[in-house]
Amino acid sequence: MSEDLPALPPCPECAGIYAYEDGALLICSECAHEWSANPEFSTERIYKDANGNVLQDGDWVTIIKDLKVKGTSKTAKVGTKVKINRLIDEDHDIDCKIEGIGVMKLKTMFVKKA
């Protein structure tokens, strides 16, 4: 008895073909990645600044609060413009380089889109 089951899409992370449904999500049995079968529902994180503007890689932002740099006596001053190198899914969301200070990670709650 062969039943015609709808073909599930391959995993977007590892291209594995052994996915299964768990409620509204599809789960890859090879790498355990979870994604939505419904294209309208996305689990992708949206990064927003202190004012609620959506941020993307390459955007310019302005620091809205003096931030002490851990391990040094330096401070990132209010009004400093910073270019976002990339947005990362960690405690500090923004990976950037501040002139005079160097490479830093910032939280989106301390910046506004320039």
C-alpha positions as CSV (number, residue, x, y, z in Angstrom):
1,M,0.0,0.0,0.0
2,S,1.7,3.1,-1.2
3,E,0.2,6.4,0.0
4,D,0.9,9.6,-1.9
5,L,2.3,12.0,0.7
6,P,3.1,15.6,-0.1
7,A,6.9,16.0,-0.6
8,L,8.5,18.2,2.1
9,P,11.1,20.8,1.1
10,P,14.7,20.1,1.8
11,C,16.4,21.7,4.8
12,P,17.5,25.3,4.1
13,E,20.6,24.8,6.4
14,C,22.1,21.5,5.3
15,A,19.9,20.6,2.2
16,G,18.9,17.3,4.0
17,I,15.9,15.5,2.5
18,Y,14.7,13.9,5.8
19,A,12.4,16.5,7.2
20,Y,9.3,15.9,9.2
21,E,6.4,18.0,10.4
22,D,5.9,19.0,14.0
23,G,2.9,21.2,14.3
24,A,3.4,24.3,12.1
25,L,7.2,23.7,11.9
26,L,9.3,21.5,9.7
27,I,12.3,19.9,11.4
28,C,15.4,18.4,9.7
29,S,16.3,15.0,11.2
30,E,19.9,15.4,10.0
31,C,20.9,18.8,11.6
32,A,17.8,19.6,13.8
33,H,17.2,22.9,12.1
34,E,13.6,24.1,12.5
35,W,11.7,26.3,9.9
36,S,8.2,27.2,9.0
37,A,6.3,25.4,6.3
38,N,4.2,28.6,6.0
39,P,6.1,31.3,4.0
40,E,4.1,34.0,5.8
41,F,5.4,33.0,9.2
42,S,9.1,33.5,9.6
43,T,11.3,32.7,12.6
44,E,14.0,35.0,11.3
45,R,15.0,37.6,13.8
46,I,14.3,41.3,13.1
47,Y,16.7,43.8,14.6
48,K,15.3,47.2,15.6
49,D,17.0,50.3,17.1
50,A,15.9,52.3,20.1
51,N,13.2,54.0,18.1
52,G,11.8,50.9,16.5
53,N,13.4,51.3,13.0
54,V,14.5,48.0,11.3
55,L,18.3,47.6,11.1
56,Q,20.2,45.8,8.4
57,D,23.9,45.0,7.7
58,G,25.7,48.0,6.3
59,D,23.3,50.6,8.0
60,W,24.8,53.6,9.8
61,V,23.7,54.1,13.4
62,T,24.3,56.8,16.0
63,I,25.1,55.9,19.7
64,I,22.5,57.4,22.0
65,K,24.3,56.9,25.3
66,D,27.9,57.1,26.5
67,L,29.1,53.5,26.6
68,K,32.2,52.4,28.6
69,V,34.4,50.0,26.8
70,K,35.0,47.0,28.9
71,G,38.7,46.4,29.8
72,T,39.8,50.0,28.9
73,S,39.3,53.5,30.1
74,K,37.8,54.5,26.8
75,T,34.2,55.6,26.2
76,A,32.1,55.5,23.1
77,K,30.5,58.9,23.2
78,V,26.9,60.0,22.4
79,G,26.5,60.9,18.8
80,T,29.3,58.7,17.4
81,K,28.3,57.4,14.0
82,V,29.0,53.7,13.5
83,K,28.5,51.5,10.4
84,I,27.0,48.0,11.1
85,N,29.4,45.4,9.8
86,R,26.9,42.6,10.5
87,L,24.0,41.8,12.8
88,I,24.5,38.7,15.0
89,D,22.2,36.6,17.1
90,E,23.9,37.1,20.5
91,D,23.6,39.2,23.6
92,H,25.2,42.1,21.8
93,D,23.5,42.3,18.4
94,I,25.7,44.7,16.4
95,D,29.3,43.8,15.2
96,C,31.0,47.1,14.3
97,K,34.2,49.0,14.4
98,I,34.4,52.4,16.2
99,E,37.1,54.8,15.1
100,G,39.6,55.4,17.9
101,I,38.3,52.4,19.9
102,G,38.3,49.4,17.5
103,V,36.1,46.4,16.9
104,M,33.1,46.3,19.3
105,K,29.8,44.7,19.8
106,L,26.8,46.9,20.7
107,K,23.3,46.3,21.7
108,T,20.6,47.7,19.4
109,M,18.9,49.4,22.4
110,F,21.8,51.9,22.6
111,V,21.7,53.0,18.9
112,K,19.4,54.8,16.5
113,K,19.4,54.7,12.8
114,A,21.3,57.6,11.3
